[in-house]
Every structure is written in C-alpha cells, then in structure tokens.
Amino acid sequence: MNLQVINRELSVGSIDIAGVASSSLVLIGDADIIQLTSAFDTPPESLIIGPFVPLTPKG
C-alpha cells in the first residue's frame, strides 16, 4: 500500500478516548515510518474475542 500525505498545519486542543481495541494506534504529529506487527503465542482455541473494555473516566 502506498500512501501519500501532504502535511499542513495541525492544532489539537484535546483528545477524548472512550475505549481501546486490542489493535490500536493514536498518532498526532509526524512519523517517517509506521510499522505494525502482530504475533500470538497462544493456540487459536484459547483466544477470546469480546467487546471493548471502556476506560474509566477521569475525575
């Protein structure tokens, strides 16, 4: 996959993340290379796929 990105001005005031999946990436700013890998060391029958686990709110 080839992706062309044209950087322009970016301003982030705040980020609110309600939950995180088992495969997540949050990126703000520049990155020359992003390499994503995954490996499982458990047998497939022991893998439990369930709903997302929500993060506890601050305050």
N, C-alpha and C positions, 0 to 999 in steps of 0.2 A: 504494500500500500504506500503510495506517495502522497504526502500532504504538504501543501504549500501554505504558509502562514505569513500574512503581512501584518507586522506589529504596528499598532497605533497606540495612542495614549490610553492608559487604563487607570481608573480610580476605583478602589474598592473601599466602601465605607464600613461594612460589617458582613459577616457570614454567619448564617444560622443553619447548622447541620442537625437534622432531626434523627437520622439513623445512619448506620454504616453497614454496607453489604460485605460479604466475605472477599470480594474483589473490588476495591475502591481506589480512586485516585483523585485527590483535590490538588489542583495546581493553580497558583496565582503568580504571574510573572513569566520570566523567560526560562526556557530549557533548550539546550542544544540537542540532547538525546534523551529519549524516554524509552527504557527497555523494560517490558513487563514479562515476567516468567511465573510459572506456577508448577508446583510439584506436590504430589500426595504420597505419603509414606504408609498409609493405611489401606487395607483392602476396600474395594468399592462397596461391598455389602455393609460395612460399618459406617459409611458416610450418611449422616442425617442432614437432609436439606429441609430447613424450616423457615418460618417467617423472619423478617428482620428484627433485630433487637433494638428497641429505641434507646437513645441516650437519655440520661436523666437531665432534666432542665436545671440550669444554674439558678441559685437563689431560692 
